[in-house]
Amino acid sequence: MGKTLFLRKSERQIGDGQPCFIIAEAGVNHNGSLKMALQLVDVAVEAGADAVKFQKRELKELYPTDLLENPNLAEWSFQYMLPILKETELSYDEFREIDAYCRKRGIRFMCTPWDEQSLAFLEELSIEVYKVASADLINFPLLERIVATGKPLILSTGMASLEEIQCTVEFLNKLEASFALLHCVSTYPAPFENLNLRFIETMKQFDVPIGYSSHERGIAIPVAAVALGACIVEKHITLDRTLPGPDHPASLEPSGIQKLVRDIRHLEQAMGMPEKQLSAMELINRQTLRKSLVAKTDLKADTVVTREMISVRGPGKGLSPQRLNELLGCTLHRDVRAGDYFLEQDLRSPETVTIQNEHFHHRWGLKARFHDLINILEHKPKLVELHFSEHDVDHAVEFPSTPYPQQLFIHAPEFYEKRLLDLCSVDDNQRERSITLLQKTIDKAVELQPHFSGGPINIVIHVGGMTMDDTQVDHGQMLRRAIESFRLLDTKGMILLPENLPPRPWYLGGQWHQQTFMRAEEMLEFCQELGVGMTLDLSHAQLYCTAHNIRLDEYVRRCLPLVRHMHFADASGIDGEGVQIGEGVIHWEEIIEIISQKDFTWVPEIWSGHLNNAEGFVEALNRLAAYPKL
C-alpha cells in the first residue's frame, strides 16, 4: 500500500483505502469570465466533487517578449494557444473572489501555478494542495518552490516518459515532499486507444498515491481508472461543450460530472498496456507546453555555463530543465544570445549535421517555416516546402536581391482563427472562410514566385473533411462540396496538389476523425474531376491501410498516375504518423521499387524533424540514401 497525502486543514487523506479524491477541473473553461468561473464552482459543488481547480499564469514570466508580441515566430501550435491564454487569464481580485466563494460553498479551491510569480500570489489564498501541470513535471526550479510551501503536490505525467517520471520522483523524494502522481495523456480530447490505462499499475512502483487526469470524452474511463487503483480523478468540467476553447469538447457538462462515478462504459476499450506511450500529438504538445533552459544574457563561445546564466522559459524546443545539472559546467562551442535555447549539442563536442548522399534520382527538398528558412536552405535542397500558418499569408518577408535557386512548394495553412480549414464543411461560413484563406495563400505564392527560380510554385493542400466525432456523413456530398470550393479558386498559374490524409489526424492539440480524402478512389475522383495532381503522403497512406486492412503497395499503385509530389515518413498503428524512416511498418524497398520510374518531387516529413538544424530530416535523408532507385 502506497503512502497517503494528508490535507491538514480539512483532515482529508488521499491514498489507497481512502475515497477517491475527485477534482472538477474548471481550468480555463470560464473563458475569462468571473461569472462563468463561479458557475463552474456551483457545478462542482452540486456534483459532490472534493475540489474545484483553476489555472494561474503570468505570461511575461513564461514566454519571451518577442513571442508574446509576435506568436508567428513560434510553431503554429503555439500561435493557436497563445491568444487563448491571453483571453482566459483572470485578475488577482477575481481569483480572490473565487477562493472566497469556494469557502462559502464548502468546496476546496485548487489552482495550478504555471510560474513562480503565480505561486507567490496563490500562497495568499486558501489552497491546501497544489496541482502541477504535465508541462511542469520536469520543471525542477518551480517544483522546489512549491515543495518549500510545505503543502502536498499532485503532479500530472502527460507527455512524460517513464524515465522522466522516475527522475522527478527521485528529485521530490530527496526534498522529502508529499506528493501524488496522475497518469495523463496530454491531448484534448484524448482518443480512447491512446489512454494506456494499465500504466496506472506500473506507476504504483513509486509508492505514492496514483490517480488519473482525464482528457478523453465521456465518463466511463475515469471509473475504469478507479477500478485499476486510482485514488485521485481529475476531470474537466464545462457549462456547455460547444463553447469556444480547446478544453470544452473533452469536458463534462453538469449532468456528466454528476454521473462520473457510476458509468463504466468504454472500460475495455481503454485498458491499454502497462507501458507508457507518447502519441504523435504529445510529442508536438511537449514542445508547445513545456519549458526549456535558455540563456539569461549573451554568451560567447568557450564560456563555461553557470547557474546564474540560465533561466527557464517556454516553449519546450530546447534542453529540458530536468537536465540543468548536466548543462552546468559545460563549455559552449557556439555563441548563444540572450533568450536562445540551450540545446543537446551544448552538452557534447560539436557535431555537424550533414547529408551523407544528396545525389538522389528524384528531386528532393526539406520542409521549413519562414523563421528557419535560411538554416534549412544551408543544407542545399533542390526544393523547399514552406509550411504556412494563417498569419504567414499576410506576413511581409524580405528576400535577397538574387532569387534562391530552389523550387518553392507551399503547404497551405490547416487552420484559421482556431478552426480547421475545411472546403467540405456543411457550415457555409466555415467553407467560405476556408476558401478565402486558400485564395490568400495562392496570392502569397504569386508574390513569392520571383524569389525562387527553381520552377513554378506548388501548393500542398489539406482539403478538409474531418470531424471531432466519429459520425455518419455523406462522403459523396462532402466530395462534391470540396470540388465546388476548388472551382471558386483563382489559381493564378500556381499548381494545387491536394494531399491524402490519415484516418485519425492530430489537430489543435487533439485527435479527430477523417471522413474524406483518405481512400485512393476519392483522391482519384477528386483530382481527375479538377484536372490536378496530388501529394502522396506515404505515412498517411500506411495509417489508412492499417486501419482498413489494405496493402500499401496496392494503394500506392492506384494513386501513382496522379502523384506529383510525395511526403516520406514511416508510420505505426492507425495514428502514429511522421515516424522516422525504418522505425515503423513501411517496407521501403518494395515501395521505392514501385515509384522509382515515376517523375516526382519529395521531402522527408518526420515529426519535429526541423529541430536542431533539421536533424530529423537529415537522418531521414541519410537512411533513404540506402535505396539507390530513389
Secondary structure, DSSP 4 states (H G I P E B T S, - for coil): ----EEETTTTEEESTTS--EEEEEEETTTTT-HHHHHHHHHHHHHHT-SEEEEEE--HHHHS-HHHHH-GGGS-HHHHHHHHHHHHHPPPHHHHHHHHHHHHHHT-EEEEEESSHHHHHHHTTS--SSEEE-GGGTT-HHHHHHHHHTT--EEEE-TT--HHHHHHHHHHHHHTT--EEEEEE--SSSPPGGG--TTHHHHHGGG-S-EEEEE-SSSSHHHHHHHHTT-SEEEEEB-S-TTSSSSSGGGSBPHHHHHHGGG--TTHHHH---SS----HHHHHHHHHHS-EEEESS-B-TTPBP-GGGEEEESSSSS--GGGHHHHTTPBPSS-B-TTPBP-GGGGSS------S----SS-BEEEE-GGGHHHHHTT--SEEEEE--TTGGG------SSPBSSEEEEE--SEETTEE--TT-S-HHHHHHHHHHHHHHHHHHHHHGGGB-SS--EEEE----EESS-----HHHHHHHHHHHHHT---TTPEEEEB---SS-EETTEE-EE-SS-SHHHHHHHHHHHT--EEEEHHHHHHHHHHTT--HHHHHHHHGGGEEEEEE-EEETTTEEEEPTTSSS--HHHHHHHHTTS--EEEE--TTTTHHHHHHHHHHHHHHTT-TT-
